[in-house]
Each structure stands twice: as structure tokens, then as C-alpha cells.
Amino acid sequence: MDLDTPCIPLGHILTYFNIAQKPDLDLGVDEQYEDARAVQLNKLMQVSMGLDHNEMFRKIGVDFSEGNVAGRYISTRQVLGLVEQSIEHMRMPYLGLFVGNIMTVSHHGYAGLLSISQPTLKECSQTTARLCRELFPALDMSVHEGDGLAWLAIDENVSLAPYTHYFMELNSISFYNIVCDLVGRDSELEPVAVEFSYPEPEWGHIYRRYFRCPVRFSCAQTRIIRKAGSADFELPLANRLLVMTAEKTLFQRIPTRAMQFLPLRLRHFLVRSYGALPSLERAASELGMSSRTFRRRLAEDGTTYQRELDVIRERFARGYFARGGQSVAELSELLGFSTAQAFSRAFKRWTGETPSAFIRKG
């Protein structure tokens, strides 16, 4: 997948660019916080007056006169075009924070309903990560636990520069608020910290206004961190029947195609194989094709097995350092490098820094 691969459902993107419209799912969210977000929503509508949504989409090559949006897909580059237009029109560089803070579960429609109907907070997080892979494959979410903490990590599958911050802001504050709503604003269960992988922007003080926990920048990975015990918190809206109904309805209304793309299927398989990363031959077999066909199809998608393997190795390395790991020798072995020196050379190629410099910075 690259910037021009049409794999993002148009119906899903409309959710974020028609923020005033949301299905009434009657989820019983705390009215105090709903009222505060309603004030922000009203402000957003005021500052966006004059922004012609049809014209915005026309500029990125989407014509709504073609009718139904179901089954239509746009590329990551087109989404970046929408973000650029919105930020420039509203003169609001922190737009991701602003919009994400407004979005309640209802704004996410059946995707939100599917997540909050899970039995526990951990399963809610896992469902959110799975839906991200299907609905917005430019990002990858993953759920982790260790050292008394649990966290949702957010990584880029393709570069979202220069608007990486927009997507990290929007998803982080939205998920943060949903978790806080689900646990009834219990300080023992709410996120304890939020980390971002990029330097603090000029509007860093606004992050601290929206997140009621420590916010850190220039970290190894973007993460929303909670105490590990919160993962087993039983959600008040858990309903197995509702889960099945919401999932069926969601994918009927917004069909997806992300996991049809071989590089994404390969990355998902590599993530599941952490600790015993497979050879090209084994990966090809697991994905149902010969090694020769596997190489050819990856080449057709503009990538190679080694390139995809390195993407996942870098992601694992960042995650290892993010949770406090410091043993280059241990990490080298986990990632299948022959020596620590070989890993260090690869890490510097990926990040521009040696592992020791990266650890010191974190």
C-alpha cells in the first residue's frame, strides 16, 4: 500500500468531514461532557462556515453526483488533501485535537457501537485496533501489556507527513475520551499518560488542556497508556448480540478492502509472528502462494519482503524502547538479527540514530 492506493472507504471518511451529523445511538454518555463538546461543535460549525464540502471533495477527485458512496474508496493522498484544505480554511493547526475532542462514540457510528459493546476494556481496544486496520489502513493500532501497564500504540503504515500530528491528535483524544466515558471518569481506570512520537508542536499547551494526564513528546512511539488492571474492566454497555448486529451492519454499510492488499496482509502476519519472524518462504506459504508468486505480487505493489519485514522490525524496536527496554542484544535476537551490530546498523538506517542515542532521547 502506498499514498495512492484506493483502500480507504469513502463512507468512513465522510464521518470525519461531516462532524455535525451523527446517528442517535442513545449511549448514555455523561451529559456534562456532552454539553462541553456541543459547545465546541457549535464553534467548529461557526469557523467552518463558507467551507463547501462538495467542493473540497471535488478538489481531491471525488464527485458525489455519481450517487451512493458505498463501495467507493479513496487514497491516503486524497485524505491528506482534505486535511490540508480544512486546516488552511480554519486557520487551526491543532484541528485534529479540536475535532477529536468533539467526537463522541456516536460520531463513530456503528464502529463506535461495536467497540463499546465488547465485554471488557481490553476487548474494546482490540476491536478499535482491528477496525482501524480495515477502515483506515494508513494507520496501524495495536494493543499491548507489560510492566503493570496496558497501552494502545498508533503507528503509520504510510507516511502522513506533513499532517502526522492531525491523525495522531484526532485518534488519541477521541479514544482517550471514549475510555474516560466508559469507566465513568474513574481516575484509577482512566489513561495515566499519553505519548507522541514527534516533537512538541507550537500548540503543545492545547494538548495539556484536552488530556487530563501527563503528555509527553519525542517518545519512541505514540501511545495511550493505562494501568494494566484497567484492561479487565467490564464495560457497562457490554452486549454480545449488539456486537454481532453492529459488526454486520457496519460492514454492510461500509464495505472494506484493506486486507485484500498483500503488503498489509503480510504486515499483519509478521506482527502475529513476533518472536519468531518467518522466512520469506514460510510467509508465502502461510499467505497461500508460492515464493515466486509472493515476490512478484509484492513487486507489483511496489515493495519487497525485506522492506515489509524492516517496517515491522522498526515498529517492534520502537515499542521495545517505549516500554523501557534497553538491551540491544536482547532486541537484536528477538528481531532475528545475526548480531547486535547488524541490528544497530539497520536501526540507524531506519531512524537516523543509533539505538543508544534513541534511548537517551527517550
N, C-alpha and C positions, 0 to 999 in steps of 0.2 A: 504494500500500500504506500502511495506517495501523496503529495499535496493535491494531485489532480484525479485521484481515484474516486469515482462517484459511489460512495458507500455509506453516506450519512442520510437517513430518511428525512425527506423534506418535512413531513408531518411533525417530526420530533423538533426540528429547528424552529418551526413556527411557534412552538411552545415558548421559546425564549424571546421571540421578537413580536409576540402579541401578549405581553405580560398582563395586560388588563383583563384578558379573558381567561377564565379557568372553570373547569367543571365543578359543580357544587357536590362535593363528596361527603359533606357533613361529618368531618373528622373530629370535631370537638376540641380544637386547639385552644389554648388559653386565650381568652378574649382580650386580655391586657396587651399581649404581644401581637395579636391580630390587629388591634387598633393602631398600634405603633407602626406596623408595617403598612397599614392602609394609608396612614399619613404620608409615608414615603412613596407609596404607589401613586397617590394624588400628585405629589411633587414631580415624580417621573413623567406623568402624563402632561403636566404643565410645561416642563422643559423640553419635551419631545414634540410639542405642537409644531406643525409645519413639516414634520418628518413623514414623508409619503412612503409607507411600507411597500406598496406595489412598485414604486419607482426604485426603492432600494434593491428589491429582488430583481427588477429588470436589469439593473446595472451589473448584476453578477450572472446574468444569463438565464434567469428563471422567469417564465411567462405564465402567469396564473390564468390567462384566458384559455389555456389548454384543459382546464377543468380540474378534476379530482387530483389531490396531491398524493393519495395512497399509491404505493408502488413507485414513487419517484424519489430519486436520490441526487444529492449534490456532493461536491467535493469539499475537502478541508479548505482549499484555497478560496472557494466561494464563501464559506462561512467566515473566513478571515476578512473578506471584503465587506460582509455585513457588519462585523465588529468595527472595522475601520470607519465605515460611514457613521455608525452610531456614536462612537467616541468623538469623532470630529464635529458632528452636528451638535451634540450636547455639551461639548467642551468639558467633558468629565472623564479624565484619565482613569479614575477609580470606578468606572462604570460596572465592572464585574462585581465589586463589593456591593455596590448600591442595588443592582438587580438581584444578586444572590440573596441579599438580606430581605428582600421583598418576597421572594418565592417561598411560599408555604408548601406543605405536602400536596395541597390541592392543585397548585400550579403545575406540579409534575404529573398530574392526571393519573392514569392507571399505573404508570411506572411507580409513582409515589405510593399509591394504594397497595401495590404488590409488595413493596419493601416493608411498609409499616405493619402489614398483616402477618408478617413472619412471627414465629414463636418467641425468638429472643433477639436481643440487640446484635449479637454476632451474626445471626442468620439474616437480619436486616442489612448489615454491612456487606455480607457476601452477595446478597441479591442486588444491592446497589452496584457492586463491582461488576457483576455479570451483565446487568442492564447497560452499564457504561460501555462494555466491550461490544454489545450489539447495536446500541443506539448512537454512540459517538466514539467510534474506534480510534479516532485521533488521540484519545487519552486512554490510559490503562489504570484501573484502580485495582488494588489488591489488599487483602486483609491479613494481619499478622498479630502474633502474640509472643511475648518474651520478656523476661526480667521484670515481671509484675505489671507489665503494660500491654495494652492492645491498641492497634492503630490501623487506620485506613491510609494507604500510601497512594499518591497520584503521580503518574509518570506520563511523559509524552511518547506516543508511538511514532509521530512525525513532529517535526519542529513547528511550533505555533508562534514563533517569533515573527514580528515584534510584540505579539499580544499574548504571550505565555501567561503573563500575570492576570489577564482578563479571565481566562478559563480556570486558572487555579483559584482566583478570588471567588468567582461565581460558585464553583463546586464546593470549595471549602466552607464558605459561610453558609451556604444552603444546607449542606449535610450537618454542619455544626448546629444550626438552629433546629433541624428536624430531630436530632438526637436530644437536644435540650428539651424540646416539647414532649418527646416520648417518655423521658424519665421524670417529667414533672418538675423540672428545674431543681433537681436534687444535686447539690454540689458534689456529692460523693460519686455520682454517676455521670456527670457532665464531662466533656473533654477537659483535660488538665493542661494541655498545651497545643499550639498549632505551629508547625514549622514550614518554612518555604525555602525552596532550593535556590532562589535568586536573591540578589542584594536588595536591601530595603529601598523601596521607591520613595519619591518625594512625599507621597501621601501616606507614608508608613503610620503616622499618627491616627489615620482613619481606621486602619486595621485594628488598632488597640481600642477604638471606640466600639467596634462591632463585635469583637471577640472578648468575652469576659474571662480570659485566661491568658497566660503568658504567650506572646507571639515572638517567634524568632526567625531571622532571615539568614541567607547564605548558609543554609544547612545542607546536609548530604542529600536530602530527599524532602519532598513536600508530604507532610503527614498531619493527620488529625489524631491526637493521642489521648487515650483514656486509661483509667486503671483497669487491669485485666479482669477484675471481678465484675465489672460492668457488662462484660460480654454475655454473661448468663442471665442478665436482667430480662424477666418475662414481660413482653410488650403488652400493654393494656388492650390493644386492638387486634391481638393475635386471632386469626380465624383461617383454618385450613381451607375451607370451602371458598372463602373470599380470595385466598391466594390463587387457587386454580381458576376461578372466574376472571380475576383481574389479569392474569397472565394470558389466558385465551383471548380476552377482549383486546388487550394491548397489542398483541402481535397480529390480530386480525385487522385492527385499525392502522397499525404502523408496521407493515412487514419489514424485516431487516435482511441484509445480505452480507454483513461484515464477515461472518465466519465462513463464507464461501471463498474468501481470498486466502490463498495458500500461505503467504507470509504471516498473516495473523493466526491461522491455524497452527503454523509451526511455532510461533512465539508462545501460544497458549500451551502447546505440548512441552516446550522447553521449560516453561515455568513449573509445570506439574512434575517435571523430571529433576528438579533442583536436588543436588547432592549426588546425582548420577547422570550428568548430562550426556545425552546419547550421541553416538556417531551419526554421520550423515546417512549411512546405510540403514541404521536402526530407525532413525526418524522417518526416512522414506517408507520403510515397511509399515510403521505404525500409522502413517497417513495414507496407506493403501496404494502405493505405487512403487515402481522400480527406481533404483538410484538414478538411472539415466533420465527417466521421465521427470523425476523430482528436480534434478539440476536444471533441466530445460524449462520447466514451468516456473521455477524461481527466477531464472534469467529473463523470461518473458515479463515477469513482474518487476524487473529492474533490480534484482537483489541476488544474493548467494546465501548458501547455508552458513558460511563463516560470518558473513555480515550480520545475519539474524542472531546467530549464537553470541556474537560480541555485544549486540544490543541487550540481550538478556543478562549476559555476564556483567556488563556495566551496571544494569539495574540492580542485580543482586549485590554487587560490590557497594553501591551507594546505600542500599538497605542495611548491609552488614555494618558499615561505618556509622549510619544513622542511629543504630541501636547500641552504639558504644564499643563495637568490636575494633580491635587494634592489631590483631595478629595477621600480618601479611602472609606468613607461611601457612596458617590455617585456611585463610580465604583462598589462597592460590590452589591448595589441594581441593577445596570444595568446588572450585570452578573448573577443575580439570587441567590446570597448567602444569607443565613438567617441572618448573622451578618457580621460586618466588621472584627471581629476576625477570623471568618471562612475563609473569603477571604484571610486575611493576612497569615494564616497557609498554604493555598493552594498555594499562590504566592511564599512563601519561598520554598515550595516543588518543584515548577516548576523551579525557578531561583537560589535557594540557598541564596537569600537575602530577607529581609523584604521590604515591599513597601517603607518605609521611607528611607532605605539605598539606594534602587534603585533610588528614586527620587533625593537624594543628589548627587549620582554619575552622573546622567544625567545633 
